[in-house]
Amino acid sequence: MLTATEEDAGLDALSDFPPWHVGQKVLCVDDAFPQAALGKCKSVPLAGEVYTIRAMQTGMPPNKRGSYLGFLLNEVQNPVEQDGREPGFWHTRFVQAAADIGRKGCFEGSSTYIPHLEI
């Protein structure tokens, strides 16, 4: 679940985010990272692979407009940057894994529900 700190970080509409939570299994559906991101990370998630959310943080996209929810993953760890934070991966690169649907407030019937995925 998201915390009150997201409001302080500039997220305008928390209702736009599904009820993600630490420990949740997610499926990567987009691993087309820009070259700049690949230069900052020693590893990145791969499409089709299942990961576990280790932590969530807000970040600012390169165009400096708005903010996004970023995931830190148990299976992918990168060096901390100069700002003291590890680079996170945009929540839009993931969907909820079927094994996690219905747990801790996860929603069934959303466009991110993948009933055929078994983990």
PyMOL commands that set and color helices and strands:
alter all, ss='L'
color gray80, all
select helices_A, chain A and resi 5-8+14-16+35-40+91-93+98-100
alter helices_A, ss='H'
color red, helices_A
select strands_A, chain A and resi 25-28+50-59+68-73+89-90+94-96
alter strands_A, ss='S'
color yellow, strands_A
deselect
rebuild
show_as cartoon
